[in-house]
Amino acid sequence: MKPMKFRTALSLLPLAACIAHAAPQARDLGLGLVYRRVLSVPADLPRAGEVGGHPCVLDLRFADGNRTAAGALAAWLRAQCSPASPVFLLANAKTSPLLLAWPTGPVPLRGLVVLGPASPGFKPDIAIEVSLETDRRACAALDKGATLASLIDNAVEKPRNDEARLARDHLSDSASGDDDDGGADLQLDRPEPPRPLTDAVLRRAVQLHRALLALKRL
């Protein structure tokens, strides 16, 4: 019985490996925009028909790959990119340089826009002002199953909340006048609550897609 159990366990190893390295599914960003997280090329690239002719966010931040992977990525981009179905490629300084050598080469591909935090070794088409550590935390949250909306909506709504708070505080100070008993000072001494984690790079890609829609470019 023991040899049989051993052979059965061995037979299940390939299946377990396939499950562990299964390509992630495309996720919906709304209005025809599809998101795909890619950590391994070509395994995580969208399959034929999965993205179709839709605009796509291809997230290659912290992705690894060799020359063969770079060739597969180049072929996928050639098949997918067009002015009508652009690819918003997210990358950073920790994305494999081999993967970025072709997309960011001297001959731009129509429909391809590279976004990410600029660094000495990485110059995206659109540079986002965010630290690599914050970018890493946002990617880690995505890899652990965080919803796309939770990492985008927080950042979009934050300025509005700040403006409303400043207006409220200003009105409160004006109404208190000389009768202020120091309560406002106590309010100012309270520490600000930690801001929710946001993905500035992904948010900019979504904003760019929405802007193109508004301009009727898509």
PERAGI-V306560 format. One record per backbone hydrogen bond with DSSP energy under -0.5 kcal/mol. CO is the residue of the C=O (numbers start at 1). NH is the residue of the N-H. If there is no record, write none. Layout:
((CO/NH) (CO/NH))
This chain:
((1/5) (2/6) (3/7) (4/8) (5/9) (6/10) (7/11) (8/12) (9/13) (10/13) (10/14) (12/16) (13/17) (14/18) (15/19) (16/20) (17/21) (19/22) (27/35) (30/33) (33/29) (33/30) (34/57) (35/27) (36/59) (39/64) (40/44) (42/45) (47/50) (47/51) (51/54) (55/34) (56/58) (56/88) (57/36) (57/59) (58/60) (58/90) (59/38) (60/63) (63/96) (64/41) (66/70) (67/71) (68/72) (69/73) (70/74) (71/75) (72/76) (73/77) (74/78) (75/79) (76/80) (77/81) (82/85) (85/82) (86/56) (86/88) (87/89) (87/113) (88/58) (88/90) (89/115) (90/60) (92/95) (96/99) (96/100) (97/101) (98/102) (99/103) (100/104) (102/105) (106/108) (108/110) (109/112) (111/87) (113/89) (113/115) (114/125) (114/126) (115/91) (116/128) (119/122) (122/119) (122/124) (126/116) (128/130) (131/135) (132/136) (133/137) (134/138) (135/139) (136/140) (137/141) (138/142) (139/143) (140/144) (141/146) (142/145) (147/151) (148/151) (148/152) (149/152) (149/153) (151/199) (152/156) (153/157) (154/158) (155/159) (157/161) (158/162) (159/163) (160/164) (161/165) (162/166) (163/167) (164/168) (165/169) (166/170) (167/171) (168/172) (169/173) (170/174) (171/175) (172/176) (173/177) (176/179) (177/180) (182/186) (183/187) (184/188) (185/189) (186/190) (187/190) (198/200) (199/203) (200/204) (201/205) (202/206) (203/207) (204/208) (205/209) (206/210) (207/211) (208/212) (209/213) (210/214) (211/215) (212/217) (212/218) (213/216))
